[in-house]
Amino acid sequence: MTDDLDAVFRALADPTRRAVLDALFTQDGQSLLALCEAFPEMTRFGVMKHLTVLEAANLVTTRKEGRTKRHFLNPVPVQQVADRWIGKYAQPFTRALVDLKAEVEGATERNHA
């Protein structure tokens, strides 16, 4: 699992790869040609290189349709990162905020009574 998360973090560390994921989020199932048109500043090889890294991290899956290879966003690894890292560190703060809210509401009720 750690190696999988490392691959996801490495893939997400690059702003261009995040932009590719955003493009697939906007319109899933794009071909390489469509993605190349979305990133005219990159060569076809550059787009392919980024897609290879995203596929290795399981952030993008592909499906062949005739001679065309379609690329699809796979949100599962992103959710795993959120569950593992964001949820882990946010939980104590969330609990503290809930406790603080209860304390403030209790104080407000006592002052109005």
N, C-alpha and C positions, 0 to 999 in steps of 0.2 A: 504493500500500500504506500509506503514512504517513497519508493521509486516512482510510482505513478503520480503522486502529488508533486514530486520534484520536477517531473516532465511537464506537468500542468503549469507550475510556477515559471519554469524556463520559457515555455511557450507564451505565457501571458506577459512576460517581462518586456517583450518587444512591442512597441506601439503599432507597428505595421500589422503584426499578427492580430492584435486586438481590433484593428480597423477591419481586417478580413472577417473576423468573427462578427463584428457589427454589421458588415455587409450581408453576411449570411443570416443574421437575425432579421434584418430588414426584408430580405428575399431569400428564403431557403431554397436549396436545390439548384444553385447556379453552376453553370459549366465553367471550365477554365477560361474559355473565351470571354464569357460575361464578367468574370472576376478581373481579367486583364483589362477589359474596357472600363471597369470601375476604378482601376489603379493605373492610369495612363503613364504615370511617372516611373513605373516599374516595367522591366522586361518580362516576357512570358516565363523565362527561367527563374526570375526573382519571385514571381507569384507562386510558381511550382515549388520552389524551395520553402517558402513560408507554409504552403499547404502541407508539405511533407512533415514539417515540424508539428503542425497542428494535428495531423493524422496520427503521428507517433504518440502524442499526448492524449489521444482519443477525444479531442475537442471537435474534430471534424470526421464525419464518416462519408463514405462514397458509395455510389450505386451506378452501375453501368446501365445505360439506356441506349441500346444500339451501339453506335460508335461514340456516343457522348458519355462522359463521366460526370455525374452530378455530385456536388459537394453539399453536405448537410451539417448544420450546427448540432453538436451533441452537448446539451447543457448539463448532463450528469456530472462530469468532473468538476465543473464550476460549483455545483451544489455541494459536492463532497468537500471542496476547499472551504466553502462557507460554513458547512456543518462542523468541520474539523477545527478551523481556525477562528472564524468570526464568532460562531456560536459559543465556542469554548471560552473566549475572552469577554464576550458581551454579557454572558449570564450573570456573573457577580454584580456588574453594574446595573443590569436590569432589575435584579433582586433589590439592590440598594435604592433604586428609584421608586420601586413599588412600595418599599418600606417608608421612604421619605414622604411619598404621596399620602399614605395612610396616616402618618404622623401629622402632616400639615392639615389634612381634612379633620382629623380628631381635634387638633388645637382650635381650628375654626369653629367646630361644633361646640366645644367647651366655652369659647368666648361669646358665642351667641346665646348660650343657655342661661 
